[in-house]
């Protein structure tokens, strides 16, 4: 990138800068005319110069101009106007000049704004483009939060300065020069005074502001480091909590904020000192004008109109002059910031743009082996982790890589995946160096997977199909306003040197899916089979069953779910298992649900974490009183409290028995114990409203089959069912959107998919109820063709930033499935399943090998194993020891001959 910001701006906006400079120059004509007009108005119509008699008139708009060389004279005698008409006419011209000057400023400022925003867009795009071209060793050294802060915030001033870079000094300098020239025309001495004061301001203020620029630079750097530290805290919050270092991080942040405060306070002090000096110099000149100019006026060497014009002209001089000084400070400030940005985005080496050129169709490649020839790889400290290794992987091979000591296998896999660059030697694909091949070849021919694979914010499906998004594979046809908008987007992208690819186009390369059998659903087959191979389908189904769908958006699916609900009920009856699910019945009490659930008989939603549960709202306690249930539930709650205290009072808080309680903690047990002791000691003392509610709350969450205290009588159950209508009769507005009454024939938008299918509660008396229901529900799902719909819901699950809403095991499986969806010639698996159960790990490895062996392109598989015993599943085994290959051959051969390998397997 260009080292000087002004040159960078000029190189990329030259033609636009020339045009706007021409407009600025042209705008000086009405600007200068506006200075002379007040003098004409005061000396002419107002003071009567030229209107000595009552009926005198003067010419308006008269002029005479002789063309040089040809002596051709152009003249106009003007319009004769009396004194009042001349005053109105000249005032009208003054108003017209104000409007014209305002329109010029409007056009210039608008044009500057568009120019600045385009260049800001260009710079941001170029910086992100450079990040995409950083070599691997550079990427390991950068702080993501600092880089994003620089792209977002630190380049922001460049946009505002771009429009002012050349226009502002030309415009402000022209205005200042016009005002100064006009003052000289009126009086030489006053012009000299103005010129000297201008020279003092221009000479002193910029020098004083250099300290401001230095302080601003320090503030920028410390703020960037603060952003980086905050990013680290967010990324490492689990580690901070695990090691109790939150207060250390608070101390670190406090120290950084203190440093920023010191810099900013000093900056404010210096800033206002500069402002004081500047304002003093600006106000000193009017003092001189009034005193010296008034002296000249009294002597008669300067008329009143000229003095007023001079003062009026000077009134327009400090503004442009101040802004010109501000421009110079801004120029120095943005240049410093530009240099800081360049320091971060100018690594010693960048990936060539040709390597990342877009290719809708993968370039033809003759193929060949993937080989490492005498490569040396170093880690971040410079220590060699691979030392002089040569390995060749032929198509169709399945190769296990194991490490006896060191991390040579992982480093080799990273080199094959182009994530590290060897210090010497080279990695080749066919006869070509892998670092010189375009990514459209290496990024499609080779699929690399590790446990550190990243997941982007979006749906699970978006992340699974991410490896197919190489280039737009189709175009979108726009019409009407959309077409005009798209045309504008393309034009602006080209003007800012951005790519103009359509993000709304189809970016999925369906020709590179792993399943290619001529079916129309190759993508779907690749996706579902990859999920099956890594045993992720049950997880996706669980995500679906815990999802909430809007029946308005998908009425067909909602209707089929209700049908499945009834089919499940019928199937349970046919198999004699109706007792394992207690369905919701509007006319009866569900003994497997809480008292509160039976009272509300509804699915409830919580829109904010701070919202109180509907069951504990003020309105529920009012309904209980009106229904005559308040005292019944209080008496029931007292019995529950006595039982809970008797059972749990002497148990430590971590005891597993507490896991059996719903909405009750060890602290609650302690509180109930104290309340019961207080009641025994002071029976005559009235129970407070809060105490009464806390006891009733115990009854609201009571389930008889679960706790079996024998306190839920038929009378209470009947009254709870009867109170349902009472609850809904006067439901307050703030609860209406949070409660959706159960209806056996309608989909409940506030309930999860699982709750809608089951529409009841599993029996606490049947320990394997969930297993039976799951098996029958799966069979019905297949019969009704709902499996794909449910999988689609699960795949639409938002994985969160970096996939944080998924478990670690799920992230590892998804990373592996993402590679299996793609058709590649070489699959490099670099310990993709660390920490997974050995049995599950073996099953997944077998599934993956079988899945890839079915591909007709005969891919090679290189797997760096965490579990050495799984090497028996591969045809060839490569053994590393301290960065050197110590064994390479078939599994059976090494198992007999290699001592190191035999010890590893053992």
N, C-alpha and C positions, 0 to 999 in steps of 0.2 A: 504494500500500500504506500501511497505518497506520504512522505514524512511531514510535509507542511500542509496544514489544513486549508489555507487560502488557495494553494495550488491545486489541492484535491477538489475544492469547490469549483474553481475556475475550469479545470479540465472536464468536469462532468456537467457544468451548466453554462458553458461559454456563450452559446447562441442566445439563451434566455437572458443572461446577464447583459449582453450587448443591447438587446431590445429594451429592457427595462431602464438601462442607463440613457438610452435615447429618449424615452418617455420622461425621465427625470430632467434631462436637459431642456426638453420642450416645455416642461412645467415651470421653468424659471421665468418665462415671459409673463404670464399672468401674476406670478408671485412678486416680481419686481414692480409691475404696474400697480399692484395694491399698495405699495409703499408711497408712491407719488400722489395717488388720488386723494388722500386726506388733506395734503397741502393745497391742492386745487380747490377742494370744497371749502376750506377755512378761508384762504386768501380771496377766493372768488365770490360765490354767492353769500357767504356768511359775513365777511368783512367788507364786501362791496367792491373789490378790485375789478375794474372793467364795467362796473354798473354804477357810475357816478351820478347819473340822472335817474329819475323815477321811471321813465319809459325806456331806459337803455336795454339793449339785448346783446347777446354774445353768441358766437357760432359754437355749436355742439357737434363733436365728431368730425371737425374739419382737419384735413391733413394734406401734405404735399410731399411727394417723393420723386426724386430724379434718379433714373437708372443710369449707373456709370457707363462710360464708353459711348453709348448711343444717345446720351442726353435725352432720354425719353422721360417726360415728367408725368407722374400720376398724381392727381389732386382731387380733392372734394371740398366744396365750400362749406359743408356742414348744414346744420339746421339752426336757425336763429331762435333763441329762447330768452325769455326775460329772467329776472333774478330768481324768482321762486321756482319757475320751471327748470332752470339750470340746476338749482339745489336738488330738486327731486330726480332729475335725470342723472346727475353725478352720483347721488346716493344709490340710485338703481344700478348703475354700473358697478359701484362698490359691492353691492349685494351679489351681483352677477359674478364678480371676481371671487367673492367668498365661496360661492357655490362651485365655480370652476376649480378653484384650488382644492376644495373639499373633495370633489370628484377625482381629481388627480391623485390625492392622497389615498382615497378609497381604492382606486385601481392599483396603485403602486403597492399598497399594503397587502391587498388580496393576492396580487401576483407574487409578492415576496413570500407570503404564507404558503402558497401552493408550491413554490420553488423549494422552500425549506422542508416541507413535509415530504416531498419527493426525495430529496437528498437524504433525509433522516431514514426514510424507508430503504434507500439504497445502502446506507452504511450498516443498518441493522441486518439486512439480508446478507451483505458481504461478510459481516462478522460471524453470523451463524454458519454461512457457507464455509468460512475458514475453520470453524470448530469442527464441521463435518469432515474437513480435510486434515485435521491434526493427526500426526502419527501416534501410534499407541503409547510410546514412552512419554509424549507430551500430555496426553489425556490423563495419564496416571498422576501427573503433578498438578493439574489444575483443580480449583475448587469450584464445583458446579454453581453454588449459590453466588459466589463472587462474579463468575462469568455472566450469569443471568442478570445480576444487578447492573453490571456494566452495559449489557445490551439493552436493558430496559430503561435505566435511569441515567447513567453517566453519559450516554450519547445524546440524551434529550436536548441539551443546549445546542448541539450542532445544528439541529433543524431550525431553531430560532435564529441562529447566527447566519445560516446560509443565505437567507433572503437579504440580510443586512451587510453581508461581507463586502460587497462592492457598491450596492445601491445606497446604503446608509451614509458612507463618507461622501459620496457624490451628491446626494440629496441634501444632507446637513451642511456639508461644506459649501454647496451652492447657495443655500439659504443664508448662511452666515456671511459668505462673500458678497451676496446681493445686498444684505442689510448694511454691511460695512462700507461697500462702495457707495450706497445711497447716502450714508452719513457724510462721507468725504465730499460728495457733490454739494451737500448743503453747507458744510463748514469744515475747513481743513483741520483746524485745531481740535474740534470735537471728534473728527475722524481719527486724529493721532491718539487722542485719549482712549478711544474705543479700541484701537489697534494695540496699544501698549497693554491694556487690561486683558485683552484676548491672549496676547503673548504670555503674560504672567500665568494666566489660568492654564493654558496649554502646556506651559513648561513645568509648573509646580505639581499640579494635581496628578498627572500620570505617574510621576516619580513616587508620590506618596502612596499611590494605589498598588505599587509593586508588592508591598508588604501584604496587602489584602489578597493578592493572587497567590502568594506563597502560603498564607494561612488557609485559603480556599483549597489549595492542593492537599495540604495536610488533612483537612476536614474530609475531603473526598476519599483519601486512602483509608483513614480510620473508619469512616462509615462503611466502606467496602469490606474491610476486615470484620466489622461488626455483623454485616449481612452474612458473611461466610461462617462466622461463629454461630449465629442463630440457625443457619442451615444445618450445621453439624449437630446442634442440640436436637433439632427436629428429627434428623436421620438417626441419631444415637440415643433417642429418649429411652429405649428399652435398657440399654447398657447403663445409662445414668440411674434409672430406678433400681436396677439389679445391684449396683455397687454403692448406692447411697451417696452419690457425688453431686446431688442437685445443689447443695449449698456451695460447693466448690465452683460450679458453673455460675451460680448467682454472683459469687465474688469476682469471677472473671468478667462477666457482663458489666458489673458495677464499675470495675476498673476501666474497662473500655469506654463506658459512658462518661466516666469522669474525665478521661482524656479528651473525648469529643467536646464535653462541656467547656474545658479549659480553652481549647482551640476556638470554639465558637464565641466565647465571651471576649477573648482577645480580639477576634475578628470584628465583633460589634463595636468595641471601644475604638478601634482604629477606623472603622467605617464611618462612625459618627464624627470623629475628628476631621476626616477628609471632607465630610459633608459640611461641617462648620466652616472650614477654610474656604471651600468652594462657594458657599452662600455669602460669606463675608465679601469675597472678591466680586461676586455678582451684584451685591447691593452697593458696593463702593462706587461703581461706575455711574448709576443714576444720581448719586450725590454730586459727583463731579459735573454731570450734565446740567443738573438744576442750578448749581452755583456758577459754573463757568459759562454755560449756555445762557443763563439768566443775565449774567454780566454783559455778554455780547448783545443780547436783546435790548438791554437798557441803553447801551451805547448806540444802538441802531444798526450795527453791522450784521444783525441776524433778525429777520422778522419772526413774528409769533407763529405763523404757519410753518416756517422752516423748523423752529424749535419743537413744535408739537410733532412734526413729521420725524425729526431726529429721535425724539423720545419714543415715538411709536415704533420706529424702525429698530431702536435698541431693545425695545420690549420683545421683539422677535429674535434678537441675537443671543441672549443667554440660553434660551431653550435649545436651539440647534447646537450651540457650543457645548453645553452640558451633555447632550446626547452624543455628541462626537467624542467627548472624553470617555463617556460610558462605553461607546463602541470600541474605543481602543482598549479599555480594560477588558471588555468581553472578548475581544480578539486574543489578547494575551491569555485570558482565562481558558477559553476553549482550546487554544493551542496546547496549553499545559495538559488539559484533560485528554486531548487527542493523542498526545505523546504517551500518556499513561495507558490509554487503551491499546496503543500500538505495542507497548511492552508486553502485554498479555496475549496479543493476537499475531505476533511476529515470531513464531518458533523458528529454529534454525532450518527446519525442513517441513514442507507441506506436501501432502498427496497431490499429484498433478490432477487438474480438472478433467483431463481425458480419461482418467481411471474411473471417474464416477459419472460419465456421460450416460444419459438416459437411453434405454434400449427396450422398446415395447416387446420385441422378439429377441430372445437370447441369441447373441452372435454365434455363428458356426464355429465349432471347435473340434478339431480332429480327435481329441481325447488323448489317452495315455495314462501313465501311472502318476501317482502323487508321491513325490520323493523329496527327502531331505539329504543334502550332500554336504558332508563335513561341516555341519552347522555348530556354531557356538552361541549360546543364549545366556544372558546375564540377568539377574534380578535387579530390583530397584537400588540395592546397595552396591551393585557392580560385581557381586560374586557370581561365578559361573555355575549355572544349574544344568546346562547341557554343554558338553565339551567334546567337540569333534565327532558328532554322531552322523551316521549315514544310514538312512532307512528308506525302503521303497515299498509302496503299497499299490498292488495291482488291483484292477477292477475285479469285483466278485469275492475278494478276500474278506474274511472276518478275523480281525486282529485284536487280541487282548493286550493291553499294556499295563504292566505292574511295576511298582517301585519297591526296591528293597530298602533303600535309604535315599533321602533327597526327594526332589520333585521334578526329576527329569521327564517323566511321562507326561505330567501336566504341561510343562513348558513345550514339549514337542507337539502336543495337541493344540496349544495356543498358536504355535508357529504354523501348523497346518490350517488353522482357522484364520490366519493373518492378523491375530491379535497381538503378537509380538514380532518384532523384526530381528532376525539374527544379527549378531555383531559381525560374523563372517560366515562364509558358506552361503548356500541359498536353498530355498524350497521351490520346487518346480512342479508344474502341472503339465504333463506331457513334456515338451521341450522348452516351455516358456517359464521364465521366472515368475513366481506367483505375485510378486510385488509390482510387476510391470503389466500384468493382465488387468483388464477393466473389471470392476466389481460386478458388471452384468454377467461375467463368466464365473468368477470365483464365488460370488454371492449366490449363485444358483447351482453351480456344479458341486459346491461344498456346503454342507449344513453342519454348523458347529453348535454344540450344546454344552453348557456347564451349569453348575449349581448357582452361579451368580447372574444368570440371565435376567434381564430387566423386563418389567411389565409396565406398559403405558396406561395412563388413566383412560378408562373406557370399559367396554363390555368384555366379558370373557371371550366371546366369539371374535371380537376385533383383535384381541391379542393372539388367539390361536391362528388366525388367518393373516397375521402381520407379515409372515415370511413370503406371502404371495403378492405383496403390493410393490411391484417393481416399477410399473409405468401404467398410465391410463391405457386400458385395452378397448375402450369404446368412447364415443363422443356423446354429449348430451345436446339434444335439440331444444333450443330456447325460442320463445315467441313473445311478442308484445313487450311489456315492460321488463320481463326477465332477460330478453335478448338484448335490450338496450343496456341493462345493468351489466350483463356479461361483457358486452363490447367495451363499456367504460372500464371494467375491471382489467381486461386484457390490455387496453391502451395505457392505463396508469401503471400496470406492472412493467410494461415495456419501457415506459418513460423513466422508471426507477431502476431499470436493469434487473428486475426480478424475473423469475421464471413465471410463465403464464399458464401452467398446467391447471386443468380444471379439477378441483378437489371433489366435485360432485360426480365426476365420471366414474366408471367402474374400473377400479385399480387392481382387481383380483385377476391374476394370470391363471385361468382355469386349464391352460394347456400344460401347466407344470405341477398339477396335483399328483399325489402319489398313486391314486387309482385312476387309470386311464383305460377304460374298456368299452368306450363308445357309448356309455350311458349318458343321459342328460343330467344325471345327479352325481357325476364324478366327484364334485366338491363335497357334497353331502356324504358320500361314501367314504371319502378320504378323512373327513372330519370325524364321523362316528366310529370308524374302524381305528383311527388313531387314539380316540378316547378309550375304546375297549382295550387296546394294546397296553396302555399305561394304567389301566384299572381306574380311570377317572369318571366313567359314566355314572356310577352310584353317587359320586360327589356332586356331579352336575344335577342329577335328579333331586338330591337333597336341597341344593340351592333353589331349584324350581319350586319344590314343595314349601319352602319357607318364604317364597316370593308372594307379593300382593299384586294382582293384576286388576286393571280397570275393565269391568264388563262392558262399559260404553265403547271402549276402543276395540274390544274383541268379543262381540256378542256371541259369535258362533262357538268359540271355545268355552265361554261361560255356560252356554246351554248344554254343551256336551259334558262338562264337569258335573252339572246337576244330574244329567242322565247317569253318569258313572256313580254318583252318590247313591241313587236308587238301585242300580245294578249291584253295587257292593252290599247294600242291605239285603237284597234278595239272595245273593250268593252266600252270605253268612247264615241266613236262615236255612237254605238248602243243605248246607254242610253241618248243620247243628251247632253253629258257633255264634248264634245271634246274641248270646249272653256276654260275649267278650267286648261288645260295644254298647254303651248306653246312649241311644240317640236323643237328640233334642226334640221334645214334644211340647207344643204350646200349652197342652192341657195337663201336663204332669211335671213332677219334680224329678230332676236328673240327679240321682244319688251319687254319681261319680264326679259331679261338678261342685264347686263351692256354693255357699249360700248366696254370695254376691252374684255369681254367674247365673244362678237360678232366678234371682230377683230381676236383674237386668235383662236376661234372656236375649243377649245381643252380642255382636262382635263390636269391640271398642277400638278406637284408634287414638294414639297420642301424637299430636303434631309437634310438640316440643319436649325436650328432656325434663324441663322444669315443671311441666304440667302435673297436677295431682291426678292419681288414678281415679277414674270415674266412680269406682266403688267406694272411694273415701271422700267424695265431694260433699259439700254442705247439703245439696239437694237430696242425696241418698238418705242422710240421717233425718231429714224432714219427712221423707216418704215413710220411713220406718215408724216415726211417731204417729203419723196419720193412720197408718195401717195397724197400729196397736202391736207392732213387733219390737219396738225399742226395748221395752222392759223384759220381754221374753228372751231376746237375744242377749240382754245384759246378764240375766240369770244364767243363761247357757254359757256365756263367756266366762262367768265367774267359775263355773265348774271346770271349764277347759283350762283356765289359768291355774287352778289348784292342781290339776293333773300334770300340766306342763312343769310347774315348779317342783312337784314331787319327783318327776322323772329326770329333769335336766338341771336342776339347781346346783348339784354338786359336780357336774361334768365340766371339764375345761372347754373353752370356746372352740378349740380345734377338733373336738370330738366328732367322729363321723355321724353320730346320731342327729346333729344339727342340720345335716344335709337333707334329712327327711321332713324338715319343717318348711312350710311355704310362707314367705313374707314375715318370718319371725327369726330374730337373731339372738345370740347369747346375751346381748345387752337388754333386749326386750324381756327375756326371762328374768333377769336381775330386777328390772323395773316392776314386773308383775309380782315378784316375791316381796319387794318393799311395799307395794300397794296392799297386798293381802295381810301383811304384818300390821300395817297401819289400820286396816279395817277391823282386825281382831282387837287391837288396843283401844280404838275409838269408834265403836259401833254407832254412837249417836251423831258423829260428825257427818255432815252432808257430803255426798260425792260430787266433785266438780264436773263441769261439762266435758273437759278434756279427759278426765279419768273415766267417765262413763263411755266416751267414744272409744277409748283405747281398749276397753273390755269388749264392747260391741264389735270392734274390729276383729277380735279373735274369732267371733262367731261367723263373721262375713267370709272368712277364708277357711272355714271348717268343712272337711269332707269326711262323712261318717265311715265309709269303707277304708279310708286311709288311716285315720287316727283311732277309730273304734273306741271312743269314750262313752258311747251310748247316750249322748245328750241331745241328739237331733230327733225330736218327736214328730209323729205324724201331724199333730196340730200345727207345729211350726212350719213344716213343709207345705201344708195346705194353705196357710196364710201367706207364705212367700209366693206361691203360685197365684193366689188371688190378688196380691199387691202388684203384679206385673202391669196390669192396665193402669193402676193408680200411678205407677212410676212414669208411664208415657203420657198421661192425660195433660199434665202441665209441665212438660219437659222444657227447661229454660233454653234460651237461644244458644248459649255458649256450649251446651251439651248435645244439641241436635246433630251437629256435624260430626260428633265423636261417637255416636251410638247408632248402630244399624241392627234392627230387630231381626231375630232368626226367623227364617221362612224356609220350610223344607223344599219348596218348589222354586226358590230363587237363589241366584249366586250372591254371596255376601262380599261386597267390595272391600269391607274393612277387615276381612279375615284372610288368612294365608290360603294358598292353594290346598295344602294338607287339611286344614280345618274345614274347607269347603267340601272336600271329598269325603272326609270322615263324618262330618256333621254330627258329632257326638263326642263322648269321652270313652277312652279305653278303660276296661274294668280293672280295678286294683286287685281283684281276686284271681285274675288270670295272668300269671307271670309271663307267659309267652304270647300274650294277646297281640303285641306289636308285630311279632314274626308272622303270625297267621294272617293278620290284616295286610301286611306288606306283600305276602305271596299272592293272596287273592286279588289285591288291587293291581299288582303287576300283570296278572293274567287278564283282568278286565281291560286294563290299559292297552294291552296288545290287541285284544279282540276289537276294541272300539277305535283303534288307530290313533291313540292319544300320545303314544310314546314320543313321536317327533315333535308334537306341540309342546309337551312338557320339557323335552330337551331344549327346544328353542327358548323357552322361558328361562331355563337355567343358564343357557349360553348368553342371555342378555343381562346377566348379573354384572353389576358394576364392581370391578376388582379393586377400585380405589387407587390412590397414588402409589406407584411402585408395586401394586398387587397386594397391599397391606391388609385388605379385607379377606384374603385367602390365608390358609395355613401354610407353613413352610413346606410341608409335604405336597400340598396341592400345587404350590408354585413350581416345585421341582418336576412334578408330573406334567404340568401344563407346558413347561419349557421343552420337555421331551416330545410331547404330542405336537407342539408347533413345528418341530423339525420333521416329524413323520408325515405331516400333511403335505409337505413339499416333495417333489421328485428331484433327487440329486444323485450324482455319481459317487460321491464320497460323504459318508456320515461320520463326523468326529464327535464322540461322546466323552467329555472330559469330567469324569466323576459326577454325572448328572443326578445321582440318587444317593447323596451322602446321608448317613444316619437312618436310612430306611430299614425296616425289619428285614432280616436276611432272607426269610422265606418269600416275602413280598418282592424283594429286590430280584431274587432269582426268577420268579414268575414273570416279572416285567421284562427282564433281560431276554428271557426265552420268547415272550410275545413279540418284542421288538425285532429280534432276529428272524423269527418266522414271518412277520409282516413284511420286512424288507426283502427277504428271500423270494417272496412272491412277485416282486417288481420285475418287469421284463427288461429293465435297463441294466440289470446285474450290478447293483451298487456295491462299493466296498464299505466295510464298517470297521472303524477304529474305536475301541472302547477302553478308556483308562479306568480301571476297576478300583473300587473301594474294597470290594470283597474278592480276594485273590482266588478263592475256591471256584468262583464262577468262570475262571479262565478255561475250564474244561469244555465250556460251551462253544469255544472259538477254535478255528482251524490252526491259528498261528498265535504264538505268544512272544512278546518282546519284554525282556526284563531289564530294568534300569537299576544301576547302583551308583550313587554319588554322581549322577549326570552322565554316566557312560553306559552303553548297551553291553550287558555282560552275557546275555543269552537271547537267541532269536531262532525260533523254529516251531515245528508242530508241537501241540500239547503233549502227545504221547511220548515223543522223543525227549522233550525237556523233563518230563516227569520221571524218566528213567535215568537221564544222564546229568542234568543240571542240579548240583547240590544246593545252590541258592534258591532255585525255583522250588525244589522239593521242600525245603525248609519253610518257604513262604506259604505254600499250599498247606503244609502240616500245621 
